[in-house]
Amino acid sequence: MKPVKWGIVSTADIGVKKVIPAMLRAKGVEIAAIASRDAARAREVAQKLGIPKSYGTYEALLADPEIEAVYNPLPNHLHVPVTLQALAAGKHVLCEKPIALTAAEAGQLTDAAKKAGKLVTEAFMVRYHPQWRRARELAQSGRLGDVSLISSVFTYYNVDPANVRNMGDIGGGALYDIGCYPIVTARFVFGAEPVRVSAAIDWDPTFKTDRLTSALAEFPGGRHLVFATATQLVPRQHVQILGTKARAEVMIPFNAPPGQATTLRIDDGSDLTGANIVTEVLPACDQYALQGEVFSQAIRGEAPLDFGIDDAILNMRVIDAMFKAAKSGKWENV
């Protein structure tokens, strides 16, 4: 396959430290340029990572006819505006999560992508990791029995007022930043959409962000997702998928270390000390590289795009409903 030539808009940490290094190693991916509103910063990052070209504006990168696809890791409030610009410039877009601040805002991308004849996908790299493919297989194969509960926790501690995650007016906060992961993985494992949600939020009085959000999502067939996410608690992440016969635990569900094997634990509950736990080891990989490879293959028409704008809108509808439920104190339909 001829490599897809990529441009990166922004020198955001997630791109520079995680996504770009992975994509530089990915098959069918060529990072051709990077842009920043600070030209010196763009040159510095380009030199450090071995990227051929750098630009001092996003518009200059988007005008480069060599660039076929764009990775957008900008702050949340810029996801839709810059993705629309990229589509108008004839580029495919891999956009960081959450793809928008509301489902209605995300809906703008549907017509824009159709008009441009280009693909857009939300950067939920976890769906490409073998551990999540295996977790879904276990849940849907009957190995765990009838699966009706997924329990997730995803937290970190960050009180830096200069960090975009702590800026309420540009889409900061726990639910947007990391609460979206328990939602998307539950949808992935259940293979269904939730019908209603309830939620409780503790708002930071200074940042105006949700620093602790707990939520319950009801899926068809009496299945539940229960999760908590926070930006000011000890770092922790875990996921348990419970069925009538056994449970599966994804040990490092969201930030799986690249280049290291990952593990799933399967427990039939017959010994509460865990003596009968069976451990499955999944091969080492980099989920960001896999994401870049799969999307590049879709751009070349060599693989289907499993998760397009429609999927991103569905995830945003759940987030919208959770914010609404926390405000109303009632169940809210998705």
Secondary structure, 3 states (H helix, E strand, C coil): CCCEEEEEECCCHHHHHHHHHHHHHCCCEEEEEEECCCHHHHHHHHHHHCCCEEECCHHHHHCCCCCCEEEECCCHHHHHHHHHHHHHCCCEEEECCCCCCCHHHHCHHHHHHHHHCCCEEECCHHHHCHHHHHHHHHHHHCCCCCCCEEEEEEEEECCCCCCHHHCHHHCCCHHHHHHHHHHHHHHHHHCCCCCEEEEEEEECCCCCCEEEEEEEEEECCCEEEEEEEECEEEEEEEEEEECCCCEEEECCCCCCCCCCCEEEEEECCCCCCCCCCEEEEECCCCHHHHHHHHHHHHHCCCCCCCCCHHHHHHHHHHHHHHHHHHHHCCCEEC
